[in-house]
């Protein structure tokens, strides 16, 4: 979310709200921030459901052949801490990701770029590294 960009979250607030302000004043705005997080998660879940219902000609689904990632580059917006990132990955079965439905806890210091590199390679890219990646996340590869 851009720093000073106000958004009128559909059905959440009567007037536009600034996400950045909410994330830095969590004790003051925690309930509103939770509403925004729930709204975004519901949109992600809606997209996942829709894509899993679309059949491809080979019998797989559109979701099987797509990798959807939802999350944040910050684990705590108030302190700008970028560890313990909340990230959800859906789909990708047809792109070489292992369907797990499980929680993965990467070791401290694992760059987020490792996930991006893994997804790039799963989708067929021949890149050997991406940004500050150190390796792929092999546990999610099929």
N, C-alpha and C positions, 0 to 999 in steps of 0.2 A: 504494500500500500504506500502510495506516495505520501510524503511528510505532511503537506498541507492541503491535500486534496480531499474535500468533503464528499461523502457518498450518501445518497438517500437509499438505504437498504430497503428494498421492497418489503412492505408489510412489517418492518421492524420499528422504524422511528418516523415521527411526523415531519421532522426536518433533517437535512443532511448532517451527518456526523463525521468527525475526523478520526479515522482508525488509529493513526499515529498517537494522537493525544490519549485515546483510550488505552493503548498498549503501554504507555509510560505512566499512567495513573491507575494501575490495576486495582488498588484498594478503593478508589473512588468510582471507577467505571467497570468493575469486574462483571456485574450482571449484564451490562450492555455488551461488553466484549464477548461474553459467553453466547449471547444472542447472535452476534455476528459470526462467531465460530460455528455455531449450530447451522446457521443459514448456509454458509459455505460448504459444510460437510453434507448437508441435505442436497445441495446442488450437485456435488460430486457423486453421491449415491444415486441420484436420479439419472445422471449420465451413464454410470456403470450399468444400471438396470436396463436402460434403453439399448445400450450397445450390446449387452449380453443377449438381448432378444432378437437381434438382427442376424439372420443366418447368411453365411457366405456360400458360394456355389460348391465348395469342397466339404461342407458339413460343419465347419467351424463357425464361430461367431465373430462379429466385428470386434468384440472385446478381446477374443483370443489373439487377434492379429494387430492389436494396438496396445501400447503401454501408456496407462494413465497414471500420473503422479500428482499427488496433492500433499502439500505440506508447507513448511516454513524454513527459511534460512536462519531463523533465530529460535533458540530454545526458550528464551526469555526476552521479550521485547523491552522490558523495563531496564535491563542491564546490558542489552546487546550481546548476550552470551550465545555463542553459536555451537554449542554441544547439546547432546540429547535432543536432537531435532525430531519433532513430530511429523512423520512422513508416512503416507499410505501409498502403496503401489498396487494397481489393479490391472488385470489382463496380462497379455504377453505370453500366454501359453504357446501360441503359434509362433512367437518370436524368440523362443528359447529360454523363457523364464519358467522357473519351477512354480507351479501353483502350490502355495503353502497355507494360506489363511492363518499364518502364525506371526507372532511378534519377533522381531529381530533386534537384538541389542548389540550394536557395533561397539568395539572397544574405543575408549577415549582416544581422541586424536585422529580418528578415521575421517578423512575429508569427505564432504558431501559429493565432491567431484568423482569419487569412486563409484557412487550410484549412477551418475550421469555417464561415466565411461562404460559401466556394465550395460546400461540400457542402449547406448550407441552400438556396442558390439553385438548385443542380442538382436538388434535391428539390422545387422549386416554391415555396419561400418568397419573398416579396417584400421581405425585409429588405434594407436598403442597407448596414448595417454590423453588426458583432457584436463585443462586447467592445472590444479594442484593435486591431481589424482596420484595415488601411490600404487594402486592395484584395482582389480575388479572385486566386486562382492560376490565371490564364487558360490556362496551358499544359496543364492537365489537363481543361479543358472541351472538349467535342466541338464 
